[in-house]
Structures are given as structure tokens and as C-alpha cells.
């Protein structure tokens, strides 16, 4: 049941993503310096994967968790990371980025395992995975914001940082609540 819901949500996300990107590409200014390096394409690909993973875990949180805060975070993640993935791909003028993006290897296995959990077991595992995922996403955004790539992509990275920051902080707090503070070695 949860798998069908996730599949339907992913289809809606991808459709809305493509519409937004097509509109963004149609209105992009001519003559702008939009040459993307390998590093910029790498960022778009990686951040699209982060967005997809966070969105899928957010979808699962809405159905698998018994905690109201985790369910609310799930809704927030779906909105924030769907929007974030769209902004990054549109700034890169790659309307196919999200459609081509699939969870691979370890991330796909983790999401599948999360789909089998419920209640507190889900909350602990989901918060741990979300925290790792979002920290990786923040590192990717920081690198792109500081790069010398296309201005639209750098600006998009800065905007996405601002819109996803509340979800990152809430995830960190819930991760601490469910899994305890990490030990410093």
C-alpha cells in the first residue's frame, strides 16, 4: 500500500517538475553565460538524488510514523525538497534531471528498508538517514554556491539553502531526540 502511494507521489512530483522546468527554460534569457562544467552537472545530479531521497523518506514519514512531529516534518520535506530539486534543475536548464534521477544502490536499499518499518523503529531509522542525506545535500549546496559556475545555478544553490534550512534543523533536533546526541571522539 505504501509502495503504491510513493509511486503515485513520485509520478506527480516528476510531472510538476517537468512543467516548471519547461516554463523556466522557455523564459531563460538569451546570451547568458550558461555553460556548465562537469562539476556543475555533477552537482545537479547529486542534489537531484538528495532531493529524491529526502522526498521519498518524507512521504514514508507521513504514513509510517506515529509521531506528529515526524509526520509534519515529512510534509515539510516533500514540499521543500520537491521545490529545491526543481529550482536546481531549472537553474541548470536541465528539464530531464529529475526524470532521469533514480535512487541508486545504498540509498534505494535504505528507503526500501524504511518502508518496512513503522512507529518508533521507523522514526529512529528515518531521522538517522534524513540527517545524513540532508548534511550531504548542504555540502553540495555550499560547494556550488562557492563555485565559479553559471550565476543562475549559484543563485539557485543559495536560495535552496535558505528554503531547506528549517527542515535540516528540525531533522537534526528529531534525530537527537530519537537517537541521542552523537558522541565526539
QUIPE-V778968 format. One record per pair of residues at least 12 apart in sequence whose ideal C-beta (glycine too) atoms are under 6 Angstrom apart, sorted by sequence separation. I is the first residue (numbers start at 1). GAP is how many residues later the second one is. If there is no record, write none. Layout:
# QUIPE-V778968
((I:GAP) (I:GAP))
This chain:
# QUIPE-V778968
((62:12) (114:12) (145:12) (61:13) (85:13) (144:13) (145:13) (58:16) (141:16) (58:19) (59:19) (110:19) (141:19) (58:20) (141:20) (54:23) (55:23) (55:26) (54:27) (55:27) (51:30) (51:33) (51:34) (134:34) (48:37) (134:37) (131:40) (47:41) (130:41) (44:44) (131:44) (127:47) (44:48) (127:48) (48:49) (52:49) (9:50) (44:50) (48:50) (53:50) (127:51) (128:51) (49:52) (6:53) (44:53) (48:53) (66:53) (70:53) (53:54) (60:54) (64:54) (124:54) (56:55) (60:55) (123:55) (124:55) (67:56) (65:57) (64:58) (65:58) (2:61) (91:61) (92:61) (91:62) (61:65) (91:65) (20:66) (24:66) (21:68) (25:68) (88:68) (13:69) (17:69) (21:69) (57:69) (87:69) (25:70) (22:73) (57:73) (87:73) (21:74) (84:76) (18:77) (54:79) (53:80) (84:80) (17:81) (50:83) (80:83) (14:84) (80:84) (14:85) (50:87) (80:87) (77:90) (76:91) (47:93) (46:94) (43:97) (73:97) (43:101) (40:109) (2:113) (40:113) (34:116))
